[in-house]
Every structure is written in structure tokens, then in C-alpha cells.
Amino acid sequence: MTTSELTPPQAQEETAGKTGREGSGRRRMLGAGKQLHAGPLTYVVLAVFALVSLAPLLWTVVAASRTNARLAQSPPPLWIGGNLFKNLETAWEEAGLGTAMLNSTIVAGTITVGTVLFSTLAGFAFAKLRFKFSNVLLLLTIGTMMIPPQLAVVPLYLWMSELGWSNQLQTVILPTLVSAFGTFFMRQYLVQALPSELIEAARVDGASSLRVVWHVVFPAARPAMAVLGLLTFVMAWNDFLWPIIALNQQNPTVQVALNSLGTGYVPDQAVIIAGALLGTLPLLIAFLLFGRQIVGGIMQGAIKG
């Protein structure tokens, strides 16, 4: 029945219904393009969370700028003092942080590149390739995460000594180039983020396995690789147990070098905290430089997913 065949009330009701539906559709389309704006309460909550998160760092700066005697007084200082640069210089010289920073950069950078590369390749194999005993190997890989690393310290040290690598950086780098957590993390990400149709299409076009990995797997895995790289770099930079066993004070990483600041009959807590602040600065700089790219990569992967 057409609109012309309807009685005037019926025609008016149908026309009004169509107009209402079209208007609501246009409002939804216009609303979809608008950007949501936060209210004042949102900014207050975010500011409170930001202050709470920055409180340990701010206290580190305050403590590093005071003397050991002032830190022992009550109430503790709440504002930056005048000894910050003096304590930083003392910590830098006493701990030999110049060499330690270079060693930690080499160690953490190499471990990060190796972990991200090998974890992505292994995660792709477990996620998209079919081979015998794949599930068993995946379970064994995950099972290694349940073994405390302290149990491997003695045999690992004996192995490195047999290789003649005592007190050398490769002693710290080699055992951590492959990560069970990284493999599992990349496997779980690639299962959802990498469609099997893309791999099949690349193989139909004649792409080799290396080209499939380079042109299909790596672009799809880039957001997860960025997150894994940041986590691995932070863990490698802050690692203390194995470096303190494998290295000495002549060739230390940052955490091993900072351990030398706590010696003495009365340790200077202000100098120790100043050294800890120096050891944290490279991580803060790395996050400030690459944090936007990492967050952008995560959001890009979430939108594509």
C-alpha cells in the first residue's frame, strides 16, 4: 500500500515515523564523528592518580638532594635541597657509572633485540604453523616459566666458566636471549592479530618463508613487539641477581655498580639514592622518547583487531 492510498492520519503517522528514523540516523552519524570531552571530575581523578604515581620519583629526587644527617631526622624533608648535583657527582664517581651505563646499554639492548626477534619467530611458529609435537613443545616452553631462576645459577655459572666467559658481558647476555614469556606472549597475540588468509595469499603469490615473515608477520606483530621490547629492556636493565654473580666491579652493569655505594660503616643514604636516580634516568628517557610510539602501536593493533 502506498502513502497516497492511506487515509490522511495514517499517511501523517508513516511520514512522521520515517522522518524520526532518518533524524535519529543523522544524529547518530553526526555523533559518531564528534570527539568526547572529559568533565572536570575526570581531570581531577587523573591528576590525583598522576601525583600518586609520581610520588616515589619525586621523593627520590628530594632524598637525593639532601644530606645523610637530614634524611635521618623526623619529619623527613618534603622539598628539594641544595645537594642534588653534589650527590649525583659523588655517586657517579664512586660507582663508576660511566662504564656501567655503557655495559647496561649493551646488555639490555642486545637482550631486547634478541628476545623480540626470537620470540616473534617462535610465537609465529606456534600460532600459525602446523608441525609435530607443537602442543607438547608449547607446554614445555610454558613450563620453564614455573622453574625458579635461582635453581639454574650454579650450573649456568659452571657452564660459562667452562666457556672462558667469566666476568664478560656475554655471560649475562647469552642465557636471556630467548624468553619463554615472550614466546607465549607473541603466540597469543599472533593467533588473533594475524589472519591465516594473509599468509596463504602471500604463499600463493610465491613469497618465500623469509618474505612472509618480513612482509606479513613483522608488520602484524609490531604493536606486540613494541610492548615486549619495552618490558624486556626494563627487566634487563634492572636485573641484579645474575649480573652480580657473573660480573665483577671492574666490568659491572648499573645495578652491580650501585651495589658498591652501600659499603662503609655508615652508608650515605643520600648518595645511594642519588645513584639509584641516575640508574633510573635512562629508563625514563627511553619511555619519554618511545612511549608515544608504543601506545600508538597498541591502539593501532586494537583498532585493527
C-alpha positions in Angstrom: 0.0 0.0 0.0 1.5 3.4 -1.0 1.3 6.5 1.0 -1.2 8.0 -1.4 -3.7 5.2 -0.7 -3.6 5.7 3.1 -6.0 7.9 4.9 -4.6 11.3 6.0 -3.9 10.3 9.6 -2.2 7.1 8.6 -0.1 9.0 6.0 0.9 11.5 8.6 1.9 8.8 11.0 4.1 7.0 8.4 5.7 10.2 7.3 6.5 11.2 10.9 7.9 7.7 11.6 10.2 7.9 8.5 11.3 11.4 9.4 12.0 10.4 13.0 14.1 7.4 11.9 16.0 9.5 9.4 16.6 12.2 12.0 17.9 9.7 14.6 20.1 8.1 12.0 21.6 11.5 11.1 22.1 12.3 14.8 24.0 9.0 15.2 26.1 9.8 12.2 26.9 13.2 13.5 27.6 12.0 17.0 29.9 9.3 15.7 32.2 12.0 14.3 32.3 14.0 17.4 35.1 13.8 20.0 34.1 13.1 23.6 35.1 15.7 26.1 36.0 14.9 29.7 34.4 16.7 32.5 36.2 18.5 35.4 35.8 15.4 37.7 37.7 13.3 35.2 40.7 15.7 35.2 40.7 15.8 39.0 40.8 12.0 39.2 43.5 11.8 36.6 45.6 14.4 38.4 45.3 12.5 41.7 46.4 9.3 40.0 49.3 11.1 38.3 50.5 12.5 41.6 50.3 9.2 43.4 52.3 7.5 40.5 54.9 10.2 40.5 55.3 10.4 44.3 58.1 7.7 44.6 60.1 9.5 41.8 59.6 12.9 43.5 60.7 11.5 46.8 63.8 10.0 45.2 64.7 13.5 43.9 64.1 15.1 47.3 66.1 12.5 49.2 69.0 12.7 46.6 69.2 16.4 47.2 69.7 16.2 51.0 72.4 15.2 53.4 72.6 11.9 55.2 72.0 13.6 58.5 68.9 15.4 57.3 67.4 12.2 56.0 67.7 10.7 59.4 65.7 13.5 61.0 62.0 13.5 61.7 59.9 14.7 60.0 61.6 13.9 56.6 62.2 16.6 54.1 59.4 17.3 51.6 61.2 19.7 49.2 64.4 19.6 47.1 67.5 20.7 48.9 70.8 22.1 47.6 73.0 19.0 47.5 71.4 17.3 44.4 74.2 17.8 41.9 76.9 17.2 44.5 75.4 13.8 45.5 74.9 12.9 41.8 78.6 13.6 41.1 79.7 11.6 44.1 77.6 8.6 43.1 78.8 8.8 39.5 82.4 8.8 40.5 82.3 6.3 43.4 80.3 3.7 41.5 81.9 4.2 38.1 78.6 4.7 36.5 80.1 5.8 33.1 81.3 2.3 32.3 78.3 0.7 34.0 75.9 2.7 31.9 77.6 1.6 28.7 77.7 -2.0 29.8 74.0 -1.9 30.7 73.1 -0.3 27.4 74.9 -3.1 25.5 73.4 -5.8 27.7 69.9 -4.6 27.7 69.9 -3.6 24.1 71.2 -6.9 22.9 68.8 -8.9 25.1 65.9 -6.8 23.9 66.6 -7.3 20.2 67.3 -11.0 20.6 64.2 -11.6 22.8 61.9 -9.7 20.5 63.3 -11.4 17.3 63.3 -15.0 18.6 60.0 -14.6 20.5 58.3 -13.3 17.4 59.6 -16.1 15.2 58.8 -18.8 17.8 55.4 -17.3 18.5 54.5 -17.2 14.8 55.5 -20.9 14.5 53.4 -21.9 17.4 50.4 -19.8 16.3 50.2 -20.4 12.6 52.4 -23.3 11.6 51.5 -27.0 11.9 54.2 -29.4 12.9 54.6 -32.5 15.0 54.5 -32.1 18.8 53.8 -28.4 18.6 51.4 -28.5 21.6 53.9 -30.5 23.6 56.7 -28.1 22.8 54.5 -25.2 23.7 53.6 -26.7 27.0 57.3 -27.4 27.7 58.1 -23.8 26.9 55.4 -22.5 29.2 56.5 -25.0 31.9 60.0 -23.4 32.0 58.4 -20.3 33.4 57.5 -22.2 36.6 61.1 -23.1 37.4 62.8 -20.5 39.7 65.8 -18.9 38.0 67.8 -19.3 41.2 68.0 -23.1 40.6 70.0 -22.5 37.4 72.6 -20.1 38.8 75.2 -22.8 39.8 75.1 -24.9 36.6 74.9 -21.8 34.5 77.9 -20.3 36.2 79.9 -23.5 35.8 78.9 -23.6 32.1 80.0 -20.0 31.5 83.3 -20.7 33.3 84.0 -23.7 31.0 83.5 -21.4 28.0 86.0 -18.9 29.5 83.4 -16.1 29.7 83.8 -15.2 33.4 83.3 -11.5 34.1 82.4 -10.8 30.5 79.2 -9.3 29.2 78.2 -12.3 27.0 77.8 -14.2 30.2 74.8 -12.0 31.1 73.5 -11.7 27.5 73.5 -15.3 26.3 71.3 -17.0 28.8 68.5 -14.4 28.4 68.4 -14.1 24.6 65.3 -16.3 24.5 62.3 -15.8 26.7 59.5 -18.3 27.4 57.2 -15.5 28.4 58.0 -13.6 25.2 57.3 -16.6 23.1 53.9 -17.2 24.8 53.1 -13.5 24.6 53.7 -13.3 20.9 51.9 -16.6 20.2 48.8 -15.4 22.0 48.9 -12.1 20.1 49.5 -13.5 16.6 46.7 -16.1 17.0 44.2 -13.2 16.8 46.1 -10.4 15.0 47.4 -12.4 12.1 44.8 -13.9 9.8 45.8 -17.1 8.2 44.4 -15.8 4.9 47.2 -13.3 4.7 49.8 -16.0 5.0 48.1 -18.2 2.4 47.7 -15.2 0.0 51.4 -14.4 0.3 52.4 -18.1 -0.4 50.1 -18.1 -3.4 51.9 -15.1 -4.7 55.1 -17.0 -4.5 56.6 -15.4 -1.3 59.2 -17.5 0.5 59.1 -18.1 4.2 61.5 -15.3 4.8 59.4 -12.8 2.8 56.3 -14.0 4.6 57.9 -13.3 8.0 59.4 -9.9 6.9 56.4 -8.5 5.0 53.4 -10.2 6.8 54.3 -11.4 10.3 56.5 -8.5 11.4 54.1 -5.7 10.4 51.2 -7.5 12.1 53.2 -8.2 15.2 54.7 -4.6 15.5 52.4 -3.4 18.4 53.2 -6.5 20.5 56.8 -6.4 19.6 57.0 -2.8 20.9 55.4 -3.8 24.2 57.6 -6.8 24.6 60.7 -4.8 23.7 59.9 -2.2 26.4 59.2 -4.8 29.1 62.4 -6.8 28.2 64.6 -3.7 28.2 63.3 -2.6 31.7 63.8 -6.1 33.1 67.3 -6.5 31.6 68.3 -3.1 32.8 67.1 -3.8 36.3 68.4 -7.3 36.6 70.6 -7.8 39.6 70.9 -11.5 40.7 72.7 -13.0 37.7 74.9 -9.9 36.9 76.2 -9.7 40.5 77.2 -13.4 40.3 78.6 -13.3 36.7 80.4 -9.9 36.7 82.8 -8.1 39.0 83.3 -4.4 39.9 85.8 -4.0 37.0 83.2 -4.7 34.4 79.8 -4.1 36.0 76.3 -3.2 34.9 74.4 -0.4 36.5 72.8 -2.5 39.2 76.1 -4.1 40.1 77.9 -0.8 40.3 75.2 0.7 42.5 75.7 -2.1 45.0 79.2 -0.7 45.7 77.6 2.5 47.1 76.2 0.7 50.1 79.6 -0.2 51.6 81.1 1.5 54.6 80.5 1.7 58.3 77.8 4.4 57.9 76.4 4.2 54.3 75.5 7.6 52.9 71.8 7.1 52.0 71.6 10.3 50.1 74.4 9.3 47.8 72.9 5.8 47.4 69.5 7.3 46.4 71.3 9.7 44.0 72.9 6.7 42.3 69.5 5.0 42.1 68.2 8.1 40.5 71.0 8.1 37.9 70.3 4.4 37.2 66.6 5.2 36.6 67.1 8.2 34.3 67.8 6.1 31.1 64.6 4.2 31.6 62.6 7.4 32.0 64.3 8.9 28.9 63.5 5.8 26.8 59.9 5.9 27.8 59.6 9.6 27.1 61.1 9.1 23.6 59.3 5.9 22.6 56.2 5.9 24.9 54.0 7.6 22.3 55.0 5.2 19.6 54.4 2.2 21.8 51.0 3.5 22.9 50.1 4.4 19.3 51.1 0.9 18.2 48.9 -0.7 20.9 45.9 1.4 19.8 46.6 0.7 16.1 46.7 -3.0 16.8 43.5 -2.8 18.9 41.6 -1.0 16.1 42.8 -3.5 13.5 41.8 -6.3 15.8 
